Amino acid sequence: MSLQRLTLLPMAEAKRAAPRIHLSKLAKPLPKPVQIADVTSITRMAQGGRWRTEAMRSYDRPVLIWFTRGQGRITISGRSGGYGAHSAIFLPAGTMHGFTVNPAVLGSVVRLSDGDWPQEPVHLRLREVRLHRELTGMIDAIEREQTSDASDKDRAIAHHEGLLSIWFDRTRASLSDTDHTDPALVTALKLTEAFTALVERDFCRPLGVQHYAAQLGVTPTHLTRTCRKASGRAALDILSDRRHFEACRLLKDTDLAVSKIARQSGFASPAYFTRAFRSKSGLSPTEFRLAR
């Protein structure tokens, strides 16, 4: 009977021969945080200051705004228009927008999960009382679960949001499209939407209107004229408004130094940031941070 020969390797050679197993391959990737729909009243949102609603901003999640009372103006991707009572406005994640609010305006802002929602903004003007009650009821159901201590409330909210998504699609399909926009205005809207998309992507860099105009293949004058036609605001106003909102948010919601906020908001220097911020709000960045 023959015996198998065993070859003993020196310790150094044995280490070289052994396969290396990295801990990164053994560790399981951390799960992504689950997004759950949540509801905030417009009244509560506006209590933080007019900039909380009026200044141009976007969210990293889809948003549904349900105006139940009052009227005002809303700007979406550079396109400005009116809203009234019983307007339901859906905004995909990353959509730049802002809306005016007065004491008569009531409603809710629903931050949604990345579910089965449209890929473009939608403005539904709901005239039937039945539709008003249905939408209000579904949003109220999400808010009740949000504030409850019930078990599995996150799962319940997810199911309510699924029903809301189905309702929205069905209602959108049932409403006829009555928007007969002038072709010249359509062209202006497309250019303005392209401009706001670039601003949303790059506003944190100290770039001027000239840069964005060159990216779009037009002159700064033409871009400004087009933005005024589509939204009633100049291109520079849209850009500075977006930066102002970001600066306000960082000043109120973080402890970052003012100089760092200036850089993250797209201002070339802290001194220029302070001058621009005071010109828009009447306060220095530090005074705004400390103000109630």
C-alpha positions in Angstrom: 0.0 0.0 0.0 1.4 3.3 -1.0 1.3 6.3 1.3 0.5 9.8 0.0 3.4 12.1 0.4 2.9 15.3 2.4 5.0 18.3 1.6 5.4 20.6 4.6 5.9 24.2 3.5 8.0 26.7 5.5 5.8 29.1 7.4 6.5 32.0 5.1 5.8 29.9 2.0 2.6 28.6 3.6 1.4 32.1 4.1 2.1 33.0 0.5 0.3 29.9 -0.7 -2.8 30.5 1.4 -5.5 32.5 -0.3 -6.2 35.9 1.2 -9.7 36.6 2.3 -10.6 40.2 2.8 -13.0 41.1 5.6 -14.8 43.3 3.1 -15.9 40.2 1.2 -17.2 38.6 4.3 -19.1 41.6 5.6 -22.6 42.0 4.4 -23.4 45.4 2.8 -25.4 47.7 5.1 -29.1 47.8 4.0 -30.2 51.1 2.6 -32.5 53.1 4.9 -36.2 52.5 4.0 -38.0 55.6 3.0 -41.4 56.0 4.6 -44.0 58.6 3.5 -44.5 61.4 6.0 -46.9 64.4 6.1 -46.3 68.0 7.1 -49.0 70.7 7.1 -48.3 73.7 5.0 -49.1 75.9 8.0 -46.4 74.3 10.1 -44.0 74.4 7.2 -44.5 78.1 6.7 -43.9 78.9 10.4 -40.2 78.5 9.8 -40.1 81.6 7.7 -41.3 82.5 4.1 -38.0 81.1 2.7 -39.2 77.6 3.8 -41.8 77.6 1.0 -41.0 80.5 -1.3 -37.3 80.1 -2.0 -36.3 77.7 -4.8 -35.4 74.2 -3.5 -35.7 70.5 -4.2 -36.0 67.3 -2.2 -34.3 64.0 -2.6 -37.7 62.3 -2.6 -40.9 62.7 -4.6 -43.3 65.2 -3.1 -47.1 65.6 -3.3 -48.5 69.0 -2.3 -52.2 69.1 -1.6 -53.7 72.6 -1.4 -57.1 72.4 0.3 -57.7 76.1 0.7 -56.4 79.5 -0.5 -54.5 80.4 -3.6 -51.0 81.6 -4.7 -48.2 81.1 -7.2 -46.0 78.1 -7.6 -42.8 77.8 -9.7 -41.8 74.4 -10.9 -38.6 73.9 -12.9 -38.7 77.6 -13.9 -42.4 77.5 -15.0 -44.6 79.8 -12.9 -48.3 79.5 -12.6 -51.2 79.8 -10.2 -52.6 77.2 -7.8 -55.9 77.3 -6.0 -58.0 75.3 -3.6 -58.1 71.6 -4.4 -54.8 71.6 -6.4 -52.8 68.4 -6.1 -49.2 68.9 -7.4 -46.7 66.0 -7.7 -43.0 66.7 -8.0 -40.4 64.0 -8.8 -37.3 63.9 -6.7 -34.8 66.7 -7.5 -37.4 69.1 -9.0 -36.7 72.7 -8.2 -39.7 74.5 -7.0 -41.1 77.2 -4.6 -44.6 78.5 -3.8 -46.1 81.5 -2.1 -48.1 81.1 1.0 -50.5 83.5 2.8 -52.6 82.9 6.0 -55.5 81.7 4.0 -53.6 78.8 2.4 -54.1 75.4 4.0 -53.0 71.9 2.9 -50.4 69.2 3.3 -46.9 68.3 1.9 -46.4 64.6 1.6 -42.8 63.3 1.2 -43.1 60.0 -0.6 -40.9 57.0 -1.1 -39.3 56.1 -4.4 -42.2 54.1 -5.5 -44.3 53.9 -8.7 -44.8 57.6 -9.3 -44.7 59.7 -12.5 -41.3 60.8 -13.9 -42.5 64.4 -14.5 -44.3 67.1 -12.5 -48.1 66.8 -12.6 -50.7 69.5 -11.6 -54.2 68.1 -11.0 -57.0 70.6 -10.5 -59.7 68.5 -8.7 -63.2 69.8 -9.1 -65.3 66.9 -7.8 -66.0 66.8 -4.1 -65.6 63.1 -4.2 -62.0 63.4 -5.3 -61.3 66.0 -2.6 -62.6 63.6 0.1 -60.7 60.6 -1.3 -57.3 62.4 -1.4 -57.8 64.1 2.0 -58.8 60.7 3.5 -55.7 58.9 2.1 -53.3 61.6 3.3 -55.0 61.7 6.8 -54.6 57.9 7.0 -50.8 58.3 6.4 -50.6 61.0 9.0 -52.6 59.0 11.6 -50.2 56.1 11.2 -47.2 58.5 11.3 -48.2 59.8 14.8 -49.4 56.5 16.2 -47.6 54.0 18.4 -49.2 51.0 16.6 -47.0 48.0 15.7 -46.1 47.7 12.0 -47.0 51.3 11.4 -44.2 51.6 8.7 -45.8 48.7 6.8 -49.2 50.3 7.1 -47.9 53.6 5.8 -46.3 51.8 2.8 -49.6 50.2 1.9 -51.5 53.5 2.3 -48.9 55.1 0.0 -49.4 52.3 -2.6 -53.1 53.0 -2.6 -52.4 56.7 -3.0 -50.2 56.0 -6.0 -52.9 54.0 -7.7 -55.5 56.6 -6.9 -53.2 59.3 -8.4 -52.6 57.4 -11.6 -56.3 56.7 -12.1 -57.3 60.3 -11.4 -54.7 61.7 -13.7 -55.8 59.4 -16.5 -59.5 60.4 -16.0 -58.9 64.1 -16.3 -58.7 65.5 -19.8 -55.7 67.6 -20.8 -56.9 71.2 -21.5 -53.5 72.8 -21.7 -53.3 74.4 -25.1 -50.0 76.3 -24.7 -48.7 78.7 -27.3 -45.8 77.0 -29.2 -43.4 80.0 -28.4 -44.2 79.6 -24.7 -43.5 75.8 -25.0 -40.0 76.6 -26.4 -39.4 79.1 -23.5 -40.6 76.6 -20.9 -38.2 73.8 -22.3 -35.2 76.1 -22.2 -36.1 77.3 -18.7 -36.6 73.8 -17.4 -33.2 72.8 -18.9 -31.6 75.8 -17.1 -33.2 75.0 -13.7 -32.0 71.4 -14.1 -28.5 72.6 -14.5 -28.8 75.0 -11.6 -30.1 72.2 -9.4 -27.1 70.1 -10.3 -24.4 72.8 -10.0 -25.7 75.6 -7.8 -23.1 74.7 -5.1 -20.3 75.7 -7.5 -19.6 79.4 -7.9 -20.8 79.6 -11.5 -22.6 82.6 -13.0 -25.5 82.9 -15.5 -22.9 83.2 -18.3 -21.7 79.6 -17.6 -25.2 78.2 -17.8 -26.1 80.1 -20.9 -23.0 78.7 -22.6 -23.9 75.2 -21.5 -27.3 75.7 -23.2 -25.9 77.3 -26.3 -27.6 80.6 -25.9 -26.6 84.1 -24.8 -27.1 85.3 -21.2 -29.5 87.9 -22.5 -31.6 85.4 -24.3 -31.6 83.0 -21.3 -32.8 85.9 -19.0 -35.5 86.9 -21.4 -36.7 83.3 -21.7 -36.8 82.8 -17.9 -38.8 86.0 -17.5 -41.3 84.8 -20.1 -41.7 81.4 -18.5 -41.6 82.2 -14.8 -41.6 86.0 -14.4 -38.2 85.8 -12.9 -34.7 86.5 -14.4 -32.2 83.7 -14.7 -30.0 85.3 -12.0 -32.9 85.5 -9.6 -33.6 81.8 -10.0 -30.0 81.0 -9.4 -29.5 83.3 -6.4 -32.8 82.1 -4.9 -31.7 78.5 -5.0 -28.4 79.4 -3.3 -30.3 81.5 -0.7 -32.6 78.6 0.3 -29.6 76.2 0.7 -27.8 78.8 2.8 -30.9 79.3 5.0 -31.4 75.6 5.4 -27.8 75.0 6.5 -27.8 78.0 8.8 -31.0 76.8 10.6 -30.6 73.1 10.4 -26.9 72.5 10.9 -24.0 73.8 13.1 -21.6 74.3 10.1 -19.4 77.4 10.2 -20.6 80.3 8.1 -17.5 80.1 5.9 -18.2 76.5 5.1 -21.9 77.2 4.4 -20.8 79.9 2.0 -18.7 77.4 0.0 -21.5 74.7 0.1 -24.1 77.2 -1.1 -22.0 78.2 -4.2 -20.7 81.6 -3.1 -17.2 82.6 -4.2 -16.1 83.9 -0.7 -17.6 84.3 2.8 -17.5 88.1 2.4 -19.6 88.0 -0.8 -21.9 85.5 0.8 -22.5 87.9 3.7 -23.3 90.8 1.4 -25.6 88.7 -0.8 -27.4 87.2 2.2 -28.0 90.5 3.9 -29.2 92.0 0.6 -31.9 89.3 0.3 -32.9 88.8 3.9 -32.0 92.0 5.7 -29.9 90.0 8.2 -26.3 88.8 8.2 -25.9 85.0 8.2 -25.1 85.0 11.9 -28.1 87.2 12.8 -30.4 84.9 10.7 -29.1 81.8 12.5 -29.7 83.3 15.9 -33.2 84.8 15.1 -36.2 82.8 16.2 
